């Protein structure tokens, strides 16, 4: 319960920061979601191309794929 309250305080602070910085929080979250979906889908496809599933890969292996996707999404 205490951690929920702290989380709520953090979210409130972030929304206030966005407002003061002329950031549209909904748009910012939408962009982040799109990046995540692209990167995760890339990881799944690359894992399948290697004959693997993400659920059986190590964190190090997944991080390599995540960083590859991250580089691609910067283009």
VEXMI-495566 format. One line per 3 residues: number of its first residue (from 1); their letters; for each residue x, z, y of C-alpha. Coordinates in Angstrom, 1 decimal, padded with zeros to 4 digits, always signed. Last residue first. Example, Ala and Ser with C-alpha at 12.3 -4.5 7.8 and 13.67 -1.06 7.14 Angstrom:
<pts>
2) SA) +013.7/+007.1/-001.1 ~ +012.3/+007.8/-004.5 $
</pts>
This chain:
<pts>
75) XXX) +017.1/-038.2/+005.4 ~ +016.9/-034.4/+005.3 ~ +014.5/-034.5/+002.3 $
72) XXX) +017.2/-036.1/+000.1 ~ +019.7/-033.3/+000.8 ~ +017.0/-030.7/+000.0 $
69) XXX) +016.2/-032.5/-003.2 ~ +019.8/-032.4/-004.3 ~ +020.0/-028.7/-003.3 $
66) XXX) +016.9/-027.9/-005.5 ~ +018.4/-029.9/-008.4 ~ +021.7/-027.9/-008.3 $
63) XXX) +019.7/-024.6/-007.8 ~ +017.7/-025.4/-011.0 ~ +020.9/-025.7/-013.0 $
60) XXX) +022.2/-022.4/-011.5 ~ +018.9/-020.7/-012.2 ~ +019.1/-021.7/-015.8 $
57) XXX) +016.8/-024.3/-017.3 ~ +014.2/-023.6/-020.0 ~ +011.2/-023.2/-017.7 $
54) XXX) +012.3/-026.2/-015.6 ~ +011.9/-028.5/-018.6 ~ +014.6/-030.6/-020.0 $
51) XXX) +015.1/-034.2/-021.3 ~ +017.5/-035.0/-018.4 ~ +014.9/-037.3/-016.9 $
48) XXX) +012.4/-034.4/-017.3 ~ +014.7/-032.1/-015.3 ~ +015.0/-034.8/-012.6 $
45) XXX) +011.2/-035.2/-012.4 ~ +010.5/-031.5/-012.3 ~ +013.2/-030.9/-009.6 $
42) XXX) +011.9/-033.8/-007.5 ~ +008.4/-032.3/-007.7 ~ +009.8/-029.0/-006.6 $
39) XXX) +011.6/-030.5/-003.6 ~ +008.6/-032.6/-002.5 ~ +006.1/-029.8/-002.9 $
36) XXX) +008.5/-027.4/-001.0 ~ +008.9/-029.9/+001.9 ~ +005.2/-030.4/+002.1 $
33) XXX) +004.5/-026.7/+002.1 ~ +007.1/-026.2/+004.9 ~ +005.4/-028.9/+007.0 $
30) XXX) +002.0/-027.3/+006.5 ~ +003.3/-023.9/+007.4 ~ +004.8/-025.2/+010.7 $
27) XXX) +001.5/-027.1/+011.5 ~ -000.5/-023.9/+010.9 ~ +001.9/-021.8/+012.9 $
24) XXX) +001.7/-024.2/+016.0 ~ +004.8/-023.2/+017.9 ~ +004.6/-022.7/+021.6 $
21) XXX) +007.4/-020.1/+021.5 ~ +005.1/-017.2/+022.6 ~ +002.5/-018.2/+020.1 $
18) XXX) +005.0/-018.5/+017.3 ~ +006.5/-015.1/+018.1 ~ +003.0/-013.6/+018.0 $
15) XXX) +002.3/-015.2/+014.7 ~ +005.7/-013.9/+013.3 ~ +005.0/-010.4/+014.6 $
12) XXX) +001.5/-010.4/+013.0 ~ +003.0/-011.6/+009.7 ~ +005.7/-008.8/+009.8 $
9) XXX) +003.1/-006.2/+010.5 ~ +000.9/-007.4/+007.6 ~ +004.0/-007.2/+005.4 $
6) XXX) +004.7/-003.7/+006.5 ~ +001.1/-002.7/+005.8 ~ +001.3/-004.3/+002.3 $
3) XXX) +004.5/-002.5/+001.7 ~ +002.8/+000.8/+002.4 ~ +000.0/+000.0/+000.0 $
</pts>
